[in-house]
């Protein structure tokens, strides 16, 4: 039986980790602020697929106390990636696989630098879930994962046997999962949605339905999507007009949705700007491609993020 | 003695009109919601140049009741320009001059269509003033006006004798005023400041000092200014790098400032998007020039403006 380490037990890690444990796998959860609570009371999953509770889980507050695991699942927000060089080496054994369930671009390459001899697999999660209280995850919709192996420079890679085995574990845990042969294409495809909706939802204080109902912002969303297409094209990844059209149509039909970046922003948390905007812009620039509108969105988000940070610091000072 | 009609007695019209009347000119004020108050109590000017009160002014609630005047000064927000075709014809006699003290681009051309046989002069106001209560204007800083004659297609025009006479009246009223030979250049120059600061202050909920203190937004401000330079260039108007540099340096030194568009936005009023963004974008497009960042700012402002409008309508419904 494969062992799983869940690094970051929040909306994503709490949900998928709990599903894996419920299916009988040996799962170890790394926590931060919720450690005491989860150690004592376990995890509660309120899901459209059916609620369930795990009264007891393997909870840890420090990576050093965890066993090395076969699969190390990175579920941290990318804003905490500076912790990875300390956490990862203690969690792996020679054949461990690192599975990166994060948004944006670039984390797989960072991890390959920290652990150059380990397999790194990227996973894209299509899920609406929130942590609503310590150890309590609310799963609203979807949940599918798309897997792709990482190789130097994000070159396309065949599906490895290990990926198939991980996929089998997730399927046994009732999670839809599909391995694919081109991680970079999958990441750019996800950015087609993430960049416009996450960015504009924060800057314009809006849910997806509002952005789509207004002719100016729905046009702007499409323009931003085309800039992502341009960047993907610079890496010989083709995002079709049809794909963009589908993303727009899909969002138009979707239940009004507050994006993950907007949820973070409203909670006064740091925004995943680097992984979702900064690195894609840098990737494009590396191939001589400018993305003016995404660049402007990036600048606006940096401004708003810095303002939040200032408020956070002030409130810390107030408390002292 | 020349007679003046002030169309729109707010932060601008109330201030300049009161100064003209104090200097002994015959001034007639058109008002809307403040009519009763100003008719009874006159105008109060609280100015850094010295406070003064006009206990009695010629106040009107309808243009038809006003006498035709030598100079008709348009001080409405451009969001009310749809009223001009009804107001203007009743206020002019054959030799009247229309003086447009508005922001943005395009009103002079609109007025030339309504009154094809009258002289139209554009005036750019460099002033910080607010209406703080009915008939009460707070003049915080500056106040200079730059004048330029309008001619078909905004071609450059010599300074006319009538402009010199109007300038003399304003100078007698203690207002700094300088006629210039190229109205379109002056309008583009003013847009170099107005477009980035007005737009971003609304979208990012920020004063000018905050926008300049952040490296991302101060870079974005400069990029937006360069797009205005590009548009002006398409009309053979040269905005130098030195001019842009001066605008940035000047704003950096300025007292933290809430822009006029931000003041309107915070008050739940319609924004001057058409004159300040829409028409400049159209001017550029007419010459085959795209301004992607200004276009995005325009789309964002339209979205926010529509949201305000929705709130305004809902609150009207609530009151019924």
Interface residues (C-beta under 8 A of the other chain):
Chain A: X200 X203 X204 X206 X210 X211 X214 X216 X217 X219 X220 X223 X292 X293 X296 X297 X298 X299 X300 X302 X303 X304 X306 X307
Chain B: X200 X203 X204 X206 X210 X211 X214 X216 X217 X219 X220 X223 X292 X293 X296 X297 X298 X299 X300 X302 X303 X304 X306 X307
